[in-house]
């Protein structure tokens, strides 16, 4: 389960940022997970809850999925995709390639 190592690294990122703000208390954390990042959101949510509860009591973690974008080869429509096959919702034709959806990032920290 590599999601635990991802959660631990997010915890390290949070610790480094909080060290720059002495006296602040973490109250919220946002993470964006791309559909093609190789990270399972539900597993990461669980791991983050464990890691953050151990280090920062009461922090609220928000994990948001980020889809990729594909473009239809037939009609040219751009549309969001979160898993293969990449078929156009307008004409049903296949799309070539996907842009985005591969990120994994801390999107925000809420502190008081």
Secondary structure, 3 states (H helix, E strand, C coil): CHHHHHHHHHHHHHHHHHHCCCCCCEEEEEEEEECCCCCCHHHHHHHHHHHHHHHCCCCEEEEEEECEEEEECCCCCEEEECCCCCECCCCCCEECCCECCCCEEEEEEEEC
